[in-house]
Amino acid sequence: MTVDDFGNWDPGPLEPGEKLFVGAGEAHEIACVDYDLTEARYIASFREAGEVLTTHVLNGGVQDLLVFPILFSYRHWLELQLKWLITVGSRWRGEEPRAVHTHELRALWREARAAIEAAFPNDPADLDHIEAIIGELADVDPGSVSFRYARDRKGKTNVPEELVRVNIGHVAGVMLKVGLIFDGAATAMEEMIDATPDFGP
């Protein structure tokens, strides 16, 4: 298949016994699922999804249709990235990492920010600005459902009524800037841990 196939492609009827997941086909169609099952791959994959979909929109794709998967991809990337910063921060402090079971971005950011500030007390990164951006996203999607489901369990629209227009390219640019800071912080903490096993406060 080519990138243009889905618009005009007739796949024919389902064949008897046809499966969903198969591992054979053209090389460019086959994705290796099991080569890396780390948090880092999941984090990178959702940011990549947001960037690829945004690029498609900026090249003439249907922005009104793709806005939800784009915003969800970036929101889920941010959640995973914050959870990873919390995990790396725990390791840096010599603590046993614990599972963080929340989708609340503000709660995750408080812990991630504390980890960053402890590891890099003199870093000039504008964490207050990042906090404002995370708060803005948390207001729109507090529980990671606004961009996945049209309505909540009570039938109310999940997306706040004041969110009418979104510049997708701008969202992608802001998330890239935030991502560069987070990537740098996580990588630097991991390097310090690897360099000195008992490194920490």
C-alpha positions in Angstrom: 0.0 0.0 0.0 1.0 3.6 -0.5 0.1 6.7 1.5 -2.7 7.5 -1.0 -4.3 4.0 -1.0 -6.8 4.5 1.8 -8.7 7.2 -0.1 -9.4 4.9 -3.1 -8.6 1.4 -1.8 -11.1 -1.4 -2.0 -9.7 -4.1 0.4 -12.4 -6.6 -0.6 -14.5 -8.7 1.8 -13.1 -10.3 4.9 -11.6 -13.7 4.1 -12.7 -16.7 6.2 -10.3 -17.0 9.1 -8.6 -13.7 8.3 -6.6 -12.4 11.3 -5.9 -8.9 12.4 -2.3 -9.3 13.6 0.1 -10.9 11.0 3.9 -10.6 10.9 4.4 -11.0 7.1 4.2 -8.5 4.3 6.3 -5.8 2.7 9.2 -4.7 4.7 8.0 -1.1 5.1 4.6 -2.4 6.4 6.1 -4.5 9.3 6.6 -2.9 12.7 8.8 -4.6 15.2 6.8 -4.5 18.4 9.1 -6.4 20.7 12.5 -4.9 20.0 12.2 -2.3 22.7 9.4 -2.4 25.4 10.9 0.4 27.6 9.2 3.5 28.8 11.5 5.5 26.6 10.1 4.0 23.5 6.5 4.6 24.5 7.3 8.2 25.4 9.0 8.8 22.1 6.3 7.0 20.1 3.4 9.3 21.3 5.4 12.5 20.6 6.3 11.1 17.2 2.6 10.4 16.5 1.8 14.0 17.4 4.6 15.3 15.2 3.7 13.1 12.2 0.0 14.0 12.3 0.8 17.7 12.7 3.1 17.5 9.7 0.3 15.8 7.7 -2.0 18.7 8.7 0.5 21.4 7.8 0.9 19.7 4.4 -2.8 19.9 3.7 -4.4 17.3 5.9 -7.8 17.7 7.5 -7.0 19.6 10.7 -10.6 19.6 12.1 -10.6 15.8 11.9 -7.1 15.2 13.2 -7.1 17.7 16.1 -8.2 15.1 18.6 -5.6 12.4 18.0 -3.0 15.1 17.7 -3.8 16.7 21.1 -4.3 13.2 22.7 -0.9 12.1 21.4 0.8 15.2 22.9 -1.1 15.0 26.1 -0.3 11.3 26.6 3.4 11.9 25.7 3.5 14.6 28.4 1.9 12.3 31.0 4.4 9.5 30.2 7.3 12.0 30.2 6.4 13.4 33.6 6.1 9.9 35.1 9.5 9.0 33.7 11.0 12.1 35.2 9.5 11.1 38.6 11.0 7.6 38.2 14.4 8.8 37.3 14.3 11.3 40.1 13.6 8.6 42.6 16.5 6.5 41.3 18.8 9.6 41.5 17.8 10.0 45.2 18.5 6.4 45.8 14.9 5.5 46.4 13.0 2.6 45.0 10.9 3.8 42.0 7.2 3.4 42.6 4.3 3.2 40.1 2.4 6.5 39.7 -1.3 5.8 39.1 -2.8 9.1 38.2 -3.6 11.0 35.0 -3.6 14.3 36.7 -0.9 16.5 35.1 -0.6 19.0 37.9 0.1 16.3 40.4 2.6 14.6 38.1 4.3 18.0 37.4 4.7 18.8 41.1 6.7 15.6 41.6 8.6 15.9 38.3 9.5 19.5 39.0 10.8 18.6 42.5 13.1 16.0 40.9 14.4 18.4 38.3 15.1 21.1 40.9 16.8 18.7 43.2 19.1 17.4 40.5 19.8 20.8 38.9 19.4 23.5 41.5 21.2 26.1 39.4 19.6 25.3 36.1 18.2 28.3 34.3 15.3 26.5 32.7 12.0 28.4 33.1 10.1 25.8 35.1 7.4 28.4 36.0 6.6 28.8 32.3 6.4 25.1 31.8 4.1 24.8 34.8 1.8 27.4 33.2 1.7 25.4 30.0 1.0 22.1 31.9 -1.7 23.9 33.8 -3.3 25.2 30.6 -3.5 21.6 29.2 -4.7 20.2 32.5 -7.6 22.7 32.5 -8.7 21.4 29.1 -8.1 17.7 29.8 -7.8 17.0 33.5 -8.3 13.2 33.3 -7.0 12.2 29.8 -10.4 11.8 28.3 -11.2 15.1 26.6 -9.5 14.2 23.4 -10.6 10.5 23.5 -14.3 10.6 24.2 -16.9 13.1 23.0 -18.9 13.0 26.3 -18.5 12.0 29.9 -20.6 9.5 31.8 -23.2 12.1 32.5 -23.5 13.0 28.8 -21.7 16.3 29.1 -19.2 17.3 26.3 -15.7 16.6 27.5 -14.0 19.4 25.6 -14.6 22.7 27.4 -16.9 25.0 25.5 -14.4 27.8 25.6 -11.9 25.7 23.5 -13.1 26.7 20.0 -10.0 27.1 17.9 -6.5 25.6 18.3 -3.4 26.3 16.2 -2.0 22.8 15.9 1.3 23.9 14.5 1.8 26.2 17.6 0.9 23.3 19.9 3.5 21.1 18.2 6.1 23.9 18.6 5.4 24.5 22.2 5.5 20.7 23.0 8.8 20.4 21.2 10.3 23.2 23.4 9.0 21.6 26.5 10.2 18.2 25.3 13.8 19.4 24.7 14.0 20.5 28.4 12.5 17.3 29.7 14.7 15.1 27.5 17.7 17.0 28.7 16.8 16.7 32.3 16.0 13.0 32.2 19.1 12.1 30.1 21.4 14.1 32.4 20.0 12.5 35.5 20.4 9.0 34.0 24.0 9.8 33.0 24.8 11.0 36.6 23.3 7.8 38.0 25.3 5.6 35.6 28.5 7.6 36.3 28.3 7.4 40.1 26.1 4.6 41.5 25.6 6.3 44.8 25.0 9.7 43.2 22.2 11.7 44.8 21.5 14.3 47.5 
